[in-house]
Amino acid sequence: PDGAVTFGLWERGQGEFIRRVDPEDCRTFLGARVVRIPPGTFGAVMVDGLVERILPPGEQTSITLFERIAAFFTRRDDRTAFYLVDQRPIPVPFAVQTRPGADGRVVHTQVVVSFGLQRGDKQGLASFVANVLGGRASFAARDLYDLLRPEVTTSAGQVLERLASKGAFTYEA
C-alpha cells in the first residue's frame, strides 16, 4: 500500500502524487549519473525550501544536477531534497449534505475537487512541501481528502443552500 522509489523506479502507493526520494533509494541514480523521471511526472530539486530546479520526464544526466544534490544523496544534507511529483490532476470526491430547507428536505450530492501541483509553479510547490507535506515522505489523494473535507463540505453545502434559496435548482432536480 505504501509507495517507494526502488532501483530508480517510483512504485506509487494508492493515490500517491508526491514522494520525497530517500537518499538510500537513489544510490543507483548516482552510480549511473542518471535520474529517471517517470512519464507524467516531474522531478523537483529543493534547496533551503526553495525549488531550485525542475526536471522533465525521462532520463536526466546533468552533471550540474548531481553537483547540487550530491550532498543530499551522499551525506544526507537536510538543506537539499529531491521530489517526484505527478503532473496529472488528482480528483478528490466529497459527499455533501445540506441542512434541511424550509420544507425539511436536504440535498445529498457528491462534489469532486481537482488538485494538482503544476510543473512551472516553483513557489506553489515549495509552499505545498513546507506547509502541507512537511516531514512526510509522501502525500496521496486520501491525505487531501482528510485535510480538505471540513472546508469543502461546509463551503459546498453553503453554496447549494444559497442556490436553492434563489431558485437556481430545486430539491426535486
C-alpha positions in Angstrom: 0.0 0.0 0.0 2.9 2.4 0.7 4.9 3.8 -2.2 8.7 3.8 -2.6 11.4 4.5 -5.0 13.2 1.2 -5.7 16.1 0.8 -8.1 15.3 4.2 -9.6 11.6 3.4 -10.2 8.7 5.1 -8.4 6.4 2.4 -7.2 3.5 4.6 -6.2 1.2 3.9 -3.2 -2.5 4.1 -3.7 -3.4 7.7 -4.8 0.2 8.9 -4.2 1.1 12.1 -6.1 4.2 13.4 -4.5 7.2 11.5 -3.0 10.3 12.7 -1.3 13.1 10.4 -2.6 15.2 9.0 0.2 19.0 9.1 -0.5 19.2 5.3 0.2 16.7 4.7 -2.6 18.8 6.7 -5.0 22.1 5.0 -4.9 21.5 3.6 -8.4 20.9 7.2 -9.7 24.4 8.2 -8.6 26.2 5.2 -9.9 24.8 5.7 -13.4 24.7 9.5 -13.1 21.1 9.2 -14.3 17.9 10.2 -12.6 14.8 8.5 -14.2 11.7 10.7 -14.1 8.6 8.6 -15.0 6.3 9.8 -17.8 3.6 12.1 -16.4 5.9 13.1 -13.6 8.4 15.8 -12.9 11.4 15.9 -10.5 11.9 18.9 -8.2 15.3 19.7 -6.6 14.7 21.9 -3.5 17.5 23.7 -1.7 16.8 25.5 1.6 13.0 25.2 1.0 13.1 26.7 -2.5 12.6 24.9 -5.8 15.9 25.3 -7.5 15.4 23.0 -10.5 12.5 21.2 -12.2 13.4 18.1 -14.2 11.1 16.9 -17.0 10.2 13.2 -17.6 12.9 11.0 -19.0 16.5 10.3 -18.1 18.3 13.3 -16.7 22.1 13.2 -16.8 23.1 16.7 -15.9 26.4 17.0 -14.0 25.2 20.3 -12.5 22.2 18.5 -11.0 24.5 15.9 -9.3 26.8 18.6 -8.0 23.9 20.4 -6.4 22.2 17.4 -4.8 25.3 15.2 -4.2 25.3 16.3 -0.6 21.8 15.1 -0.2 22.5 11.7 -1.8 25.9 11.1 -0.2 26.0 13.0 3.1 22.3 13.3 4.0 22.4 17.1 3.8 19.0 18.2 5.0 19.2 21.5 3.1 18.6 19.7 -0.2 15.7 17.4 -1.1 14.5 15.7 -4.3 10.8 15.0 -5.0 8.9 13.1 -7.7 5.6 14.8 -8.5 2.7 13.5 -10.5 1.5 16.1 -13.1 -2.0 14.8 -13.5 -4.9 16.4 -11.8 -5.8 14.5 -8.6 -9.6 14.1 -8.3 -10.8 14.1 -4.7 -14.6 13.2 -4.2 -16.6 14.5 -1.2 -20.1 13.6 -0.1 -22.1 16.8 0.8 -25.3 17.1 2.6 -27.2 20.4 3.1 -29.1 21.5 6.2 -32.8 20.8 5.9 -34.7 23.5 3.9 -38.0 25.1 5.0 -39.8 22.0 3.8 -37.4 19.7 5.7 -35.7 18.4 2.6 -31.9 18.0 2.3 -29.7 17.6 -0.7 -27.2 14.8 -0.9 -24.6 15.1 -3.6 -21.0 14.5 -4.5 -18.5 17.2 -5.1 -15.2 16.4 -6.8 -12.3 18.7 -6.2 -9.4 18.5 -8.7 -6.0 19.2 -7.2 -2.6 19.5 -8.9 0.9 20.7 -8.4 1.9 22.4 -11.6 5.4 21.9 -13.0 6.2 25.5 -13.6 4.8 26.8 -10.2 8.0 26.7 -8.2 6.6 28.9 -5.4 3.4 26.8 -5.2 5.3 23.6 -5.0 7.7 25.0 -2.3 4.7 26.2 -0.3 2.9 22.8 -0.6 6.1 21.0 0.6 6.6 23.4 3.5 3.0 23.8 4.7 1.4 20.5 3.8 3.9 17.8 3.2 6.3 18.9 5.8 8.5 16.0 7.0 6.3 13.3 5.5 7.7 11.1 2.8 4.7 11.3 0.5 1.1 12.6 0.1 -1.8 10.9 -1.5 -5.4 11.7 -2.5 -6.7 10.3 0.8 -4.5 12.7 2.7 -6.0 15.6 0.6 -9.5 14.3 1.5 -8.7 14.3 5.2 -7.1 17.7 5.0 -9.8 19.4 2.9 -13.0 17.6 4.0 -14.2 20.1 6.6 -13.7 23.1 4.4 -15.1 21.6 1.2 -18.2 20.1 2.7 -19.0 23.3 4.6 -18.4 25.5 1.5 -20.3 23.2 -0.9 -23.2 22.9 1.5 -23.5 26.7 1.8 -23.4 27.2 -2.0 -26.1 24.6 -2.6 -28.3 26.1 0.1 -27.8 29.6 -1.4 -28.6 28.4 -4.9 -31.7 26.6 -3.6 -32.9 29.7 -1.8 -32.6 31.7 -5.0 -34.4 29.1 -7.0 -31.3 28.2 -9.1 -32.2 24.5 -8.6 -35.0 22.6 -6.9 -34.6 19.8 -4.4 -36.5 17.5 -6.8 -34.0 18.1 -9.5 
